[in-house]
Amino acid sequence: MATFDEWLDAYEVVYRALPAPSDLPCPNCGHRTLRMVFTGPAGAGYGYVSFWCDTCLEGIHVSRAPVPAGVAARPINAPDEERGRDIPNYRLVT
């Protein structure tokens, strides 16, 4: 299992590439299926990030992250089913 620090390193690479997609391999399983979703207050420019691998379903949360230009954040006050759309119940690495 990849460490939290390895996940943070992958997060930085994927984050810096936004809004372009990344084909970085997952630090845990090596598949190129990493996903990142921002959720935050409308127009605030920051939010929390769900970052996971669609293959092994492991990942991390990052709080108070700036939302990069060109990336949409899901509204924090949206209903749960809208906010969590397409975000699986992945295992958090701590």
C-alpha angles and dihedrals in degrees: 000000000000117000125243089252091055089051090050090052090052090046091055092052094048093042093052091052094055134154084026116077119252128220093196112146118248110261089225108042104008096236117135095234104109116149132192128193126181123209123184151125113307112268094358096116093223138072145138123293131222108203120180148141116253090209106051095020096226127127150119143262121230120198129213095008120162112249107234121235111272094025120109120220121211112241113261091216095053118113115276093252091055096042093047097041110139093000107119125212093263127177113259116229111218 
